[in-house]
Amino acid sequence: MADTQVATPPSRRSRLIAATLSVGLTLSIIAALIIFLPRFVSYSDLWDVLKSLSWLELSVLTVVAAINVLTYGPSLMAALPGIRYRPALAATLAATASTTIAPGGPTVGLGISYLMLRAWGFSRSRITLALGLVTIWTQLVTLSFPLMAFVLLWISGESDPILETISLVGLLVMLAGVGTVFLVFRSASVARKLGDGAASIVSAGLRFVRRPPVGWSGEQFARFRSDAIDLLRQRWHWLTLATYGGHLSVFLVLLVTLRAVGIGRDEVSIAESFAAWSIIRVLGGIPILPNGIGVVEVGLTTALVGFGGDEARVVAAVVVYRFLSVVLPFVAGAIAGALWRRHHPGVAEQTRVAPVTSAIPPAS
């Protein structure tokens, strides 16, 4: 896989257009939520639930939110031997922050991670390999959750048609992904063919927007395959544990939030909570809106209410959960990015580099 693709820095006009689109999109989502929320609960009922949270409950929510933020670093540590925890955490959080607000956020997020890691002295090939593996593992783990939720509901004697459908689709996609990875890792010739095909498709898309073709080919895919096999033989288990841990810490935030607002096991069980979360985790990962904003709130509320949760408390839980799992990591990532730019002035302005990987953010 090619190390980099270098492009000229965007003009001030381009940055202004991108910022305008981002702000417009955010305002549209906020407007949609303002229209949507009253269909489930009045603002006064929502405020009553939020005011009822005790200091102990708020403290517990703060702790689990902090745990979630702290899990952003280990997956990159597993895929990039030699990096320490603090820079791994900073690079992943900064990438997540840019993913949340930037149009085409996942690609921008990977570019931010790449720039930061290059500034810390890691080679292009090692960074590309690490980000590629984190991306692949994130996708496969995300697709595994609906199937796990289906099994949990089946064990508890429950069922959900939507979950069954998404589980089946997720299983098929996951098997296709695992099969593709297996073929690439098994044969260098297959890796070259897939790499050449991917390069042709991406280059065609770039020509459509009047950009130069990619500078990589199947030969780089074959080289990526060789490097990935060597790394995974030693660290696949750490990468898997770190990726699952990062995702499940987000579910922990949701579960604790549900219990904090007064939604007990008799209303929404752990299995039902996990089922609702796993569905939205997959749908929210589709790169239509940044961080699935809007889609996640509506879908998660609908699923939890459908499982039997009180409407006012469910909406309150979703609002708090999204604040803790999106806003706090975004703030932490913005601070990490600002501190990095302060200590590396001019790096981001001199070079615009985007790793050639999947459009999936390397975030928890």
SERO-4910 file (N, C-alpha, C, O; in steps of 0.05 Angstrom, whole numbers):
BEGIN
 pado doro    nc1    nc2    nc3   cac1   cac2   cac3    cc1    cc2    cc3    oc1    oc2    oc3
  Met    A     17    -24      0      0      0      0     18     25      0     38     26     14
  Ala    A     10     45    -15     26     68    -17     27     82     10      9     81     26
  Asp    A     50     95     14     53    109     39     36    134     41     22    138     61
  Thr    A     36    150     21     21    175     22     11    183     -5     18    173    -26
  Gln    A     -7    202     -3    -16    216    -27    -15    246    -21    -29    255     -3
  Val    A      2    260    -34      7    288    -28    -10    306    -46    -11    302    -70
  Ala    A    -22    326    -34    -39    344    -49    -32    372    -41    -20    377    -19
  Thr    A    -38    391    -58    -33    419    -51    -52    428    -29    -74    419    -27
  Pro    A    -43    447    -12    -60    457      9    -85    470     -2    -83    484    -23
  Pro    A   -108    467     11   -132    479      1   -131    509      3   -119    520     22
  Ser    A   -144    522    -15   -145    552    -14   -162    561      8   -177    546     21
  Arg    A   -159    588     14   -176    599     35   -206    597     28   -222    592     45
  Arg    A   -212    600      2   -240    597     -7   -250    569     -2   -273    565      7
  Ser    A   -233    549     -7   -242    521     -3   -246    516     27   -266    503     34
  Arg    A   -228    526     44   -232    523     72   -257    536     82   -271    526    100
  Leu    A   -263    560     71   -287    575     79   -312    559     71   -332    557     86
  Ile    A   -312    548     46   -335    532     37   -339    507     55   -361    501     63
  Ala    A   -316    494     62   -318    470     79   -329    477    106   -346    463    117
  Ala    A   -319    500    117   -329    508    144   -359    515    143   -374    509    161
  Thr    A   -367    528    121   -395    536    118   -413    511    116   -434    510    128
  Leu    A   -404    491    101   -419    467     98   -421    452    125   -442    442    132
  Ser    A   -399    452    140   -399    439    166   -418    453    185   -434    439    199
  Val    A   -417    479    187   -435    494    204   -464    490    196   -482    487    212
  Gly    A   -469    492    169   -496    488    159   -507    461    166   -530    458    173
  Leu    A   -490    440    163   -498    413    169   -505    410    199   -525    398    206
  Thr    A   -488    422    216   -492    420    245   -518    434    252   -534    423    268
  Leu    A   -523    458    241   -548    472    247   -572    457    237   -593    457    251
  Ser    A   -570    444    214   -592    428    204   -599    405    223   -622    398    227
  Ile    A   -578    392    233   -582    370    252   -595    379    277   -613    366    288
  Ile    A   -586    402    288   -598    413    312   -627    419    308   -644    414    325
  Ala    A   -633    431    284   -661    438    278   -678    413    276   -701    412    286
  Ala    A   -666    392    264   -681    367    262   -687    355    290   -709    344    294
  Leu    A   -668    356    308   -672    346    335   -693    362    350   -709    351    365
  Ile    A   -693    389    345   -713    406    359   -741    398    350   -760    399    365
  Ile    A   -743    391    324   -769    383    314   -776    355    323   -800    349    328
  Phe    A   -756    337    326   -761    309    332   -767    305    362   -786    290    368
  Leu    A   -752    317    380   -755    311    408   -783    314    419   -793    297    434
  Pro    A   -798    336    412   -825    339    423   -844    316    415   -865    313    428
  Arg    A   -838    301    395   -855    278    387   -853    256    407   -872    240    409
  Phe    A   -832    255    423   -829    235    443   -835    246    471   -848    232    487
  Val    A   -827    270    476   -829    280    504   -828    311    503   -815    323    485
  Ser    A   -842    323    522   -840    353    524   -814    361    536   -801    346    550
  Tyr    A   -806    385    530   -781    396    541   -782    397    571   -761    393    585
  Ser    A   -805    403    583   -807    405    612   -803    378    625   -789    376    645
  Asp    A   -814    356    613   -810    330    624   -780    322    622   -769    310    640
  Leu    A   -768    329    599   -740    323    595   -723    337    616   -705    325    628
  Trp    A   -728    362    621   -713    377    641   -717    366    669   -699    366    685
  Asp    A   -742    357    675   -747    345    702   -729    321    706   -719    317    728
  Val    A   -726    304    686   -710    280    688   -680    288    693   -667    277    710
  Leu    A   -671    307    677   -643    316    680   -638    328    707   -616    324    718
  Lys    A   -657    343    718   -653    356    744   -653    335    766   -642    340    788
  Ser    A   -664    312    761   -666    292    783   -640    277    787   -638    262    807
  Leu    A   -621    280    770   -595    266    773   -581    276    798   -578    300    802
  Ser    A   -573    257    815   -559    264    840   -529    269    834   -519    263    812
  Trp    A   -515    280    854   -486    285    851   -471    258    848   -452    257    833
  Leu    A   -481    237    861   -468    211    859   -471    200    831   -452    190    819
  Glu    A   -495    203    820   -500    193    792   -483    209    772   -472    198    753
  Leu    A   -482    236    776   -466    252    759   -436    245    761   -422    245    741
  Ser    A   -427    238    785   -399    230    789   -393    204    774   -372    201    762
  Val    A   -411    185    777   -407    159    763   -407    162    733   -391    150    719
  Leu    A   -425    179    723   -426    185    694   -399    198    685   -389    192    663
  Thr    A   -389    215    701   -363    228    695   -341    208    693   -324    209    676
  Val    A   -341    189    712   -320    168    713   -321    151    688   -300    146    675
  Val    A   -345    141    681   -347    123    657   -341    139    631   -330    127    613
  Ala    A   -348    164    631   -341    180    607   -311    184    605   -300    183    583
  Ala    A   -297    187    627   -268    190    627   -255    163    618   -236    163    603
  Ile    A   -266    141    628   -256    115    620   -258    111    590   -240    101    576
  Asn    A   -281    120    579   -285    118    550   -264    134    535   -252    124    515
  Val    A   -259    159    543   -239    175    530   -211    162    532   -196    163    513
  Leu    A   -205    150    555   -178    138    558   -174    113    542   -151    105    538
  Thr    A   -196    101    531   -193     77    515   -187     83    486   -186     65    469
  Tyr    A   -184    109    479   -179    116    451   -151    110    442   -146    110    417
  Gly    A   -132    105    460   -105    101    452    -95     73    447    -79     69    429
  Pro    A   -104     53    462    -92     26    461    -93     13    434    -74     -2    427
  Ser    A   -114     16    418   -115      3    392    -92     12    374    -80     -4    360
  Leu    A    -86     38    374    -63     48    358    -37     38    370    -18     32    355
  Met    A    -35     36    396    -11     24    408     -6     -4    399     16    -13    395
  Ala    A    -28    -20    397    -26    -47    388    -17    -50    359     -2    -68    352
  Ala    A    -26    -31    342    -19    -32    314      7    -17    307     17    -21    285
  Leu    A     17     -1    325     41     14    319     61     10    342     63     27    360
  Pro    A     76    -12    341     95    -17    363    115      6    366    125     17    347
  Gly    A    120     13    391    139     34    397    126     60    405    139     77    417
  Ile    A    100     64    398     87     89    406     78     87    435     69     66    444
  Arg    A     81    108    449     72    109    477     43    117    479     31    125    460
  Tyr    A     32    113    503      3    117    507     -6    145    501    -25    149    488
  Arg    A      9    165    512      0    193    509     -2    202    480    -22    213    472
  Pro    A     19    198    464     16    206    436     -5    189    421    -18    200    403
  Ala    A     -8    164    427    -28    148    414    -56    159    421    -73    160    403
  Leu    A    -60    166    446    -86    177    454    -90    204    441   -113    209    431
  Ala    A    -70    221    440    -73    247    427    -79    245    398    -97    259    388
  Ala    A    -65    228    383    -70    225    355    -98    215    349   -111    224    330
  Thr    A   -107    195    364   -133    184    359   -156    204    367   -175    206    352
  Leu    A   -152    218    389   -172    238    397   -174    261    377   -196    270    371
  Ala    A   -151    270    368   -151    292    349   -164    284    323   -178    300    311
  Ala    A   -159    259    314   -172    249    290   -202    247    294   -217    254    276
  Thr    A   -210    239    317   -239    236    323   -252    263    323   -275    266    313
  Ala    A   -239    283    334   -250    311    335   -254    321    306   -275    333    301
  Ser    A   -235    317    289   -238    327    261   -259    311    246   -273    322    229
  Thr    A   -262    285    253   -283    269    241   -310    279    248   -329    277    231
  Thr    A   -313    290    272   -340    299    281   -350    323    266   -374    325    261
  Ile    A   -332    341    258   -341    366    247   -334    370    218   -346    387    205
  Ala    A   -316    355    207   -306    361    179   -322    345    159   -328    322    163
  Pro    A   -330    358    137   -341    343    114   -321    323    104   -297    329    101
  Gly    A   -330    298     99   -311    277     92   -293    271    116   -270    265    113
  Gly    A   -305    273    140   -290    271    165   -271    248    168   -249    251    177
  Pro    A   -280    222    162   -262    200    166   -235    202    152   -215    196    163
  Thr    A   -236    212    126   -211    215    112   -194    237    124   -170    234    126
  Val    A   -207    259    132   -192    280    145   -180    271    172   -158    278    178
  Gly    A   -196    254    186   -186    244    212   -161    227    208   -142    229    224
  Leu    A   -161    210    188   -137    194    182   -113    211    175    -91    205    182
  Gly    A   -119    233    160    -97    251    152    -85    265    176    -61    268    178
  Ile    A   -102    273    195    -92    285    220    -75    266    235    -53    273    244
  Ser    A    -84    241    238    -68    221    252    -41    217    239    -20    216    252
  Tyr    A    -41    216    212    -17    212    197      3    235    202     27    230    208
  Leu    A     -7    260    200     11    283    205     24    283    232     47    288    236
  Met    A      7    277    252     17    277    280     38    255    284     59    259    296
  Leu    A     33    231    273     51    209    276     77    214    261     99    206    270
  Arg    A     76    226    238    100    233    223    117    253    238    141    251    239
  Ala    A    103    273    250    118    293    266    132    280    290    152    291    299
  Trp    A    122    258    300    134    244    322    155    224    313    166    210    330
  Gly    A    161    223    287    184    208    277    178    180    267    197    165    261
  Phe    A    153    172    265    147    145    254    148    146    224    141    166    211
  Ser    A    156    124    212    159    122    183    132    121    169    112    113    181
  Arg    A    132    128    144    107    128    128     95    100    127     71     97    130
  Ser    A    111     80    121    101     53    118     89     43    144     68     29    143
  Arg    A    102     48    167     91     38    192     65     52    199     47     39    210
  Ile    A     63     78    194     38     92    199     16     82    182     -6     77    192
  Thr    A     21     79    156      0     69    138     -9     41    146    -33     35    145
  Leu    A     10     24    154      3     -3    163    -15     -1    188    -35    -15    190
  Ala    A     -7     15    207    -21     17    233    -50     27    229    -69     15    239
  Leu    A    -52     49    214    -79     61    209    -96     42    193   -121     40    197
  Gly    A    -84     28    174    -99      9    158   -110    -14    175   -134    -22    172
  Leu    A    -94    -25    193   -103    -47    210   -123    -38    230   -143    -53    235
  Val    A   -120    -14    242   -139     -4    261   -166      0    247   -187     -6    258
  Thr    A   -165      9    222   -190     14    207   -204    -13    201   -228    -15    205
  Ile    A   -189    -33    192   -201    -59    186   -213    -71    211   -235    -81    211
  Trp    A   -198    -71    233   -207    -83    258   -232    -68    269   -251    -81    279
  Thr    A   -232    -42    266   -256    -27    275   -281    -35    260   -302    -38    272
  Gln    A   -278    -38    234   -301    -45    218   -311    -73    225   -335    -77    228
  Leu    A   -293    -92    227   -301   -120    233   -314   -122    261   -334   -136    264
  Val    A   -302   -108    280   -314   -109    307   -341    -96    308   -360   -107    320
  Thr    A   -345    -74    294   -371    -61    293   -392    -79    281   -415    -81    291
  Leu    A   -385    -94    260   -404   -111    247   -410   -136    264   -431   -149    260
  Ser    A   -393   -142    283   -398   -166    300   -418   -161    322   -429   -180    333
  Phe    A   -423   -135    329   -440   -129    352   -469   -138    348   -481   -149    367
  Pro    A   -482   -133    325   -510   -142    322   -513   -172    326   -532   -181    337
  Leu    A   -494   -187    316   -495   -216    319   -493   -224    348   -507   -241    358
  Met    A   -475   -211    363   -472   -216    392   -497   -208    406   -506   -223    424
  Ala    A   -510   -186    398   -535   -178    411   -557   -197    405   -573   -203    423
  Phe    A   -558   -208    381   -578   -228    374   -576   -252    392   -596   -263    401
  Val    A   -551   -261    396   -547   -285    413   -555   -279    442   -567   -296    455
  Leu    A   -549   -255    452   -557   -248    479   -587   -248    482   -598   -258    502
  Leu    A   -601   -236    463   -630   -236    464   -642   -264    462   -661   -271    475
  Trp    A   -630   -280    445   -639   -308    442   -636   -324    467   -653   -339    475
  Ile    A   -613   -320    481   -609   -333    507   -629   -325    527   -638   -341    544
  Ser    A   -636   -299    527   -656   -289    546   -685   -294    538   -703   -286    552
  Gly    A   -689   -307    516   -716   -314    507   -730   -292    493   -755   -292    491
  Glu    A   -716   -272    483   -729   -249    469   -721   -249    440   -703   -264    432
  Ser    A   -734   -232    425   -728   -230    396   -735   -202    387   -751   -188    399
  Asp    A   -723   -194    365   -728   -168    353   -724   -170    323   -702   -176    314
  Pro    A   -745   -166    307   -742   -170    278   -721   -152    265   -706   -161    247
  Ile    A   -720   -127    274   -701   -108    262   -672   -118    268   -655   -118    251
  Leu    A   -668   -126    293   -641   -136    301   -634   -161    285   -611   -164    277
  Glu    A   -654   -179    281   -648   -203    266   -639   -196    238   -621   -209    227
  Thr    A   -653   -177    225   -646   -169    198   -618   -157    197   -601   -164    180
  Ile    A   -612   -138    215   -586   -125    216   -564   -145    223   -542   -143    213
  Ser    A   -571   -164    241   -551   -185    248   -543   -201    224   -520   -207    219
  Leu    A   -564   -209    208   -558   -225    184   -542   -209    164   -522   -219    153
  Val    A   -550   -184    159   -535   -167    140   -506   -163    150   -487   -165    136
  Gly    A   -504   -156    177   -478   -152    188   -460   -177    187   -436   -175    181
  Leu    A   -472   -200    191   -457   -225    189   -447   -230    161   -424   -237    157
  Leu    A   -464   -225    141   -456   -229    113   -434   -210    105   -414   -218     92
  Val    A   -437   -184    113   -417   -165    107   -390   -171    121   -369   -169    110
  Met    A   -393   -179    147   -369   -186    162   -355   -210    150   -330   -211    148
  Leu    A   -370   -231    142   -358   -254    129   -345   -247    102   -323   -257     96
  Ala    A   -358   -229     87   -346   -219     63   -320   -205     68   -300   -208     54
  Gly    A   -320   -188     89   -296   -173     97   -274   -192    106   -251   -189     98
  Val    A   -281   -211    123   -261   -230    132   -250   -247    109   -226   -253    108
  Gly    A   -268   -254     90   -259   -270     67   -240   -254     50   -220   -265     40
  Thr    A   -246   -228     46   -228   -211     30   -201   -208     44   -180   -211     31
  Val    A   -201   -203     70   -176   -201     84   -161   -227     83   -136   -227     79
  Phe    A   -175   -250     85   -162   -276     84   -149   -280     56   -126   -289     55
  Leu    A   -163   -273     35   -152   -276      8   -127   -259      4   -107   -267     -7
  Val    A   -129   -234     14   -107   -215     11    -83   -225     26    -60   -225     16
  Phe    A    -87   -235     51    -65   -244     67    -54   -271     57    -30   -277     62
  Arg    A    -70   -287     44    -61   -313     35    -45   -312     10    -26   -327      6
  Ser    A    -51   -293     -8    -38   -293    -34    -29   -265    -42    -45   -246    -41
  Ala    A     -4   -262    -49      7   -236    -57     -5   -228    -84     -9   -204    -89
  Ser    A    -10   -248   -101    -22   -241   -128    -50   -230   -125    -57   -212   -140
  Val    A    -66   -242   -107    -93   -231   -102    -91   -202    -91   -107   -185    -99
  Ala    A    -72   -198    -73    -69   -171    -62    -62   -151    -85    -72   -129    -85
  Arg    A    -45   -159   -104    -38   -141   -126    -62   -135   -143    -67   -112   -151
  Lys    A    -78   -156   -149   -102   -152   -166   -122   -134   -152   -133   -115   -165
  Leu    A   -127   -139   -126   -146   -122   -112   -135    -93   -110   -151    -74   -112
  Gly    A   -109    -90   -105    -98    -64   -103    -99    -49   -129   -106    -25   -130
  Asp    A    -94    -62   -152    -97    -49   -178   -125    -41   -183   -131    -19   -194
  Gly    A   -144    -59   -176   -172    -52   -180   -181    -29   -163   -195    -11   -173
  Ala    A   -173    -29   -138   -180     -6   -120   -168     20   -130   -181     41   -128
  Ala    A   -143     19   -139   -130     43   -149   -145     54   -173   -148     78   -176
  Ser    A   -154     36   -191   -169     45   -214   -195     59   -207   -203     79   -218
  Ile    A   -209     47   -187   -235     58   -179   -231     85   -166   -246    104   -172
  Val    A   -212     87   -147   -207    112   -133   -198    134   -153   -206    157   -151
  Ser    A   -180    126   -171   -170    146   -191   -193    156   -208   -193    180   -215
  Ala    A   -211    138   -216   -234    147   -232   -251    167   -216   -260    187   -228
  Gly    A   -255    162   -190   -270    181   -174   -255    208   -172   -268    229   -172
  Leu    A   -229    207   -169   -213    232   -167   -214    248   -193   -215    272   -193
  Arg    A   -214    233   -216   -216    247   -241   -243    262   -244   -245    283   -256
  Phe    A   -263    250   -232   -290    262   -233   -290    289   -219   -305    307   -227
  Val    A   -274    292   -198   -273    317   -183   -248    333   -191   -239    351   -177
  Arg    A   -236    325   -214   -213    339   -225   -189    340   -207   -176    360   -203
  Arg    A   -183    316   -196   -159    313   -179   -141    292   -192   -151    275   -207
  Pro    A   -115    293   -188    -97    274   -200   -102    246   -189   -112    243   -167
  Pro    A    -95    225   -205    -99    198   -196    -81    191   -172    -62    205   -166
  Val    A    -88    169   -159    -72    160   -136    -44    151   -145    -40    144   -169
  Gly    A    -26    152   -127      2    144   -134      9    117   -124     33    110   -122
  Trp    A    -11    100   -118     -5     73   -109    -18     52   -128    -35     59   -144
  Ser    A     -9     27   -124    -19      6   -142    -20    -20   -126    -16    -21   -101
  Gly    A    -25    -42   -140    -27    -68   -127     -1    -76   -114     -1    -92    -95
  Glu    A     22    -67   -124     47    -74   -112     49    -64    -83     60    -78    -66
  Gln    A     39    -40    -78     39    -30    -50     20    -47    -32     26    -51     -9
  Phe    A     -2    -57    -44    -20    -74    -29     -6   -100    -21     -9   -110      2
  Ala    A     10   -111    -39     25   -135    -34     45   -130    -11     49   -147      6
  Arg    A     58   -107    -12     77   -100      9     63    -96     36     73   -105     56
  Phe    A     39    -83     35     23    -80     59     16   -107     71     17   -111     95
  Arg    A      9   -126     53      1   -153     62     24   -166     77     20   -177     99
  Ser    A     48   -164     66     71   -177     79     77   -165    106     82   -179    126
  Asp    A     76   -138    108     81   -124    133     59   -130    154     65   -134    177
  Ala    A     34   -132    144     12   -137    162     13   -165    174      7   -168    197
  Ile    A     20   -184    158     23   -212    168     43   -213    190     38   -226    211
  Asp    A     66   -201    186     87   -201    206     78   -188    232     83   -199    254
  Leu    A     63   -166    230     54   -152    254     32   -167    268     32   -170    293
  Leu    A     12   -178    253    -11   -191    265     -3   -217    278    -16   -225    298
  Arg    A     18   -230    269     27   -255    282     34   -250    311     31   -267    328
  Gln    A     44   -226    316     53   -219    343     32   -204    360     32   -207    384
  Arg    A     15   -189    346     -2   -170    361    -32   -171    355    -46   -153    363
  Trp    A    -41   -191    340    -69   -191    333    -88   -192    358   -109   -180    358
  His    A    -79   -207    378    -96   -210    402    -98   -183    417   -119   -176    428
  Trp    A    -75   -168    418    -76   -142    432    -93   -122    416   -108   -107    428
  Leu    A    -91   -123    390   -107   -106    373   -137   -112    376   -153    -94    377
  Thr    A   -143   -138    377   -171   -146    380   -182   -137    407   -204   -126    409
  Leu    A   -167   -142    429   -176   -135    456   -179   -104    458   -199    -95    469
  Ala    A   -160    -89    447   -161    -60    449   -185    -49    434   -198    -30    443
  Thr    A   -190    -61    410   -213    -51    394   -239    -57    407   -257    -39    409
  Tyr    A   -243    -81    417   -268    -88    431   -270    -71    457   -292    -62    463
  Gly    A   -248    -67    471   -250    -51    495   -258    -23    490   -274    -12    505
  Gly    A   -247    -11    469   -255     16    462   -284     19    456   -297     38    465
  His    A   -295      0    440   -323      1    433   -341     -4    457   -361     10    461
  Leu    A   -334    -25    472   -352    -32    495   -352    -11    517   -371     -9    532
  Ser    A   -331      5    518   -331     28    538   -353     48    530   -364     61    548
  Val    A   -358     51    504   -380     68    495   -407     57    504   -424     72    513
  Phe    A   -410     30    502   -435     18    511   -438     21    541   -460     25    551
  Leu    A   -416     19    556   -417     23    585   -428     51    591   -443     54    610
  Val    A   -420     71    576   -431     98    581   -461     98    577   -475    110    593
  Leu    A   -471     85    556   -500     84    552   -514     69    574   -534     78    585
  Leu    A   -503     46    582   -516     30    603   -518     45    630   -539     45    643
  Val    A   -496     57    637   -496     72    663   -514     96    661   -528    103    680
  Thr    A   -516    109    638   -534    132    634   -563    123    637   -579    137    650
  Leu    A   -570    100    625   -597     90    627   -605     85    657   -627     92    665
  Arg    A   -587     73    671   -593     67    699   -593     93    716   -609     95    735
  Ala    A   -576    112    709   -575    138    724   -601    153    721   -610    166    741
  Val    A   -614    153    698   -639    168    694   -663    152    704   -686    162    702
  Gly    A   -659    128    714   -681    114    726   -693     92    709   -715     82    715
  Ile    A   -680     84    687   -691     62    670   -678     36    680   -655     31    675
  Gly    A   -694     20    695   -683     -4    707   -684    -28    689   -692    -26    665
  Arg    A   -674    -51    699   -673    -75    683   -701    -85    675   -704    -97    654
  Asp    A   -721    -79    692   -749    -87    686   -760    -73    661   -778    -83    648
  Glu    A   -749    -49    655   -758    -34    631   -741    -42    607   -751    -50    586
  Val    A   -715    -38    610   -696    -45    588   -673    -61    600   -657    -50    615
  Ser    A   -671    -86    593   -650   -103    604   -623    -96    591   -621    -81    572
  Ile    A   -602   -109    602   -575   -105    590   -575   -115    562   -563   -102    544
  Ala    A   -587   -138    557   -587   -149    530   -602   -131    511   -593   -127    488
  Glu    A   -624   -120    519   -640   -101    502   -624    -75    497   -624    -65    475
  Ser    A   -611    -66    518   -594    -42    515   -572    -47    495   -567    -30    477
  Phe    A   -559    -70    497   -538    -76    479   -548    -80    450   -535    -72    431
  Ala    A   -572    -91    448   -584    -95    421   -589    -68    408   -582    -64    385
  Ala    A   -602    -50    423   -607    -23    412   -581     -9    404   -579      4    383
  Trp    A   -561    -11    422   -535      3    417   -521     -9    393   -509      5    377
  Ser    A   -522    -36    390   -508    -49    368   -519    -42    342   -505    -38    322
  Ile    A   -546    -39    340   -559    -31    315   -550     -3    307   -542      1    284
  Ile    A   -551     15    326   -543     43    321   -513     45    316   -505     63    301
  Arg    A   -497     28    328   -468     29    323   -462     24    294   -445     36    283
  Val    A   -477      5    282   -472     -2    254   -483     21    237   -469     30    219
  Leu    A   -508     30    242   -519     51    225   -504     77    228   -500     92    209
  Gly    A   -495     83    253   -480    108    257   -453    108    244   -441    129    240
  Gly    A   -442     84    238   -416     82    225   -417     88    195   -396     91    183
  Ile    A   -441     89    184   -443     95    155   -436    125    152   -449    142    164
  Pro    A   -416    131    135   -406    159    134   -424    177    118   -416    188     97
  Ile    A   -448    182    128   -467    201    116   -466    227    132   -462    249    120
  Leu    A   -469    225    158   -467    248    175   -444    244    195   -438    221    202
  Pro    A   -431    265    203   -408    263    221   -416    250    248   -434    260    262
  Asn    A   -403    228    255   -409    213    280   -437    204    281   -447    198    303
  Gly    A   -451    202    258   -479    193    258   -498    211    272   -519    203    281
  Ile    A   -490    237    275   -507    256    290   -534    258    276   -536    261    252
  Gly    A   -555    257    292   -582    257    282   -593    229    279   -614    222    290
  Val    A   -579    213    263   -587    185    259   -586    169    285   -605    154    291
  Val    A   -565    172    300   -562    158    325   -583    166    346   -595    149    358
  Glu    A   -587    192    349   -607    201    369   -635    191    363   -648    181    381
  Val    A   -643    193    338   -669    184    331   -672    154    333   -691    143    345
  Gly    A   -652    139    321   -654    110    321   -652     98    349   -666     80    356
  Leu    A   -633    109    365   -630     97    392   -654    102    409   -663     85    424
  Thr    A   -665    126    408   -690    132    423   -713    114    415   -727    103    432
  Thr    A   -716    111    389   -738     93    379   -734     65    388   -754     52    397
  Ala    A   -710     54    387   -705     27    395   -709     23    425   -722      3    433
  Leu    A   -699     41    442   -702     38    471   -731     41    480   -740     26    497
  Val    A   -745     60    468   -774     62    474   -789     37    465   -807     28    479
  Gly    A   -781     26    441   -794      2    432   -789    -22    450   -806    -40    452
  Phe    A   -766    -23    464   -761    -44    483   -776    -40    509   -776    -58    526
  Gly    A   -788    -17    514   -804    -12    538   -795     10    556   -806     13    577
  Gly    A   -775     26    547   -766     48    564   -785     71    564   -799     77    545
  Asp    A   -787     84    587   -803    108    590   -793    130    571   -768    135    570
  Glu    A   -811    143    556   -802    161    535   -785    184    546   -764    190    535
  Ala    A   -794    198    567   -780    221    577   -752    212    587   -732    226    581
  Arg    A   -750    190    601   -725    181    611   -706    171    589   -682    175    590
  Val    A   -717    158    569   -701    149    546   -689    173    532   -665    173    526
  Val    A   -705    193    526   -694    217    512   -673    230    529   -652    238    518
  Ala    A   -677    232    555   -657    244    572   -631    227    572   -609    238    571
  Ala    A   -635    201    573   -611    184    572   -596    187    546   -571    187    546
  Val    A   -610    188    523   -597    191    497   -582    217    496   -560    218    485
  Val    A   -594    239    506   -581    265    505   -555    265    522   -535    274    512
  Val    A   -557    254    546   -533    253    563   -512    234    551   -489    241    551
  Tyr    A   -521    211    541   -502    192    529   -487    204    506   -463    201    504
  Arg    A   -501    218    489   -488    230    465   -469    253    473   -448    257    461
  Phe    A   -477    267    494   -459    288    504   -433    276    515   -411    285    508
  Leu    A   -435    255    530   -412    242    543   -395    227    522   -370    227    525
  Ser    A   -407    215    502   -392    198    484   -383    213    458   -367    202    443
  Val    A   -394    237    453   -386    252    429   -373    278    437   -351    285    428
  Val    A   -387    294    453   -378    321    459   -352    320    475   -333    335    469
  Leu    A   -351    304    496   -327    303    513   -302    293    497   -281    306    499
  Pro    A   -304    271    482   -281    264    465   -274    285    445   -250    289    438
  Phe    A   -294    299    434   -288    320    415   -272    343    428   -253    352    417
  Val    A   -280    351    452   -266    372    466   -237    363    472   -218    378    469
  Ala    A   -235    338    482   -208    327    488   -191    326    463   -167    332    463
  Gly    A   -203    318    440   -188    317    415   -180    344    405   -159    348    394
  Ala    A   -198    364    408   -192    391    399   -168    402    416   -151    415    405
  Ile    A   -168    396    442   -146    405    459   -120    391    450    -99    404    449
  Ala    A   -122    365    445    -98    350    437    -87    361    411    -63    363    407
  Gly    A   -105    366    392    -96    377    366    -84    404    369    -64    410    355
  Ala    A    -96    421    385    -85    448    389    -57    447    402    -40    463    394
  Leu    A    -54    430    422    -28    428    435     -7    417    415     16    426    416
  Trp    A    -15    398    398      4    388    379     13    409    359     36    412    353
  Arg    A     -6    425    349      0    446    330     18    467    343     35    479    330
  Arg    A     14    472    369     30    491    383     59    482    384     78    499    382
  His    A     64    456    388     91    446    390    103    438    363    127    432    361
  His    A     86    438    342     96    432    315     86    453    295     71    446    277
  Pro    A     93    478    299     83    500    282     92    496    253    115    489    247
  Gly    A     73    500    235     79    499    206     77    472    193     77    470    169
  Val    A     76    450    209     76    423    198     51    419    181     52    410    158
  Ala    A     27    425    194      2    421    180     -1    439    156    -15    432    137
  Glu    A     11    463    157      8    482    134     27    474    111     20    481     88
  Gln    A     49    461    117     68    455     96     61    430     80     69    427     57
  Thr    A     47    412     93     42    386     81     13    378     85      2    381    107
  Arg    A      1    367     64    -26    356     66    -24    327     57    -20    321     33
  Val    A    -26    309     76    -21    281     70    -45    265     80    -55    270    102
  Ala    A    -54    246     64    -76    229     71    -69    200     66    -63    193     44
  Pro    A    -69    183     87    -63    156     83    -84    143     65   -107    150     66
  Val    A    -76    123     50    -94    110     32   -106     86     48    -95     64     46
  Thr    A   -127     91     62   -140     70     77   -170     73     74   -180     90     60
  Ser    A   -184     55     87   -213     56     86   -224     81     99   -210     93    117
  Ala    A   -248     89     92   -259    114    102   -273    108    129   -297    115    132
  Ile    A   -259     96    147   -270     90    173   -251    103    193   -227     98    192
  Pro    A   -262    120    213   -244    133    231   -231    114    251   -244     95    259
  Pro    A   -206    119    257   -192    101    276   -199    108    304   -182    108    321
  Ala    A   -226    113    311   -235    120    337   -249     98    349   -257     79    336
  Ser    A   -253     99    374   -267     79    388   -296     79    380   -312     63    390
***
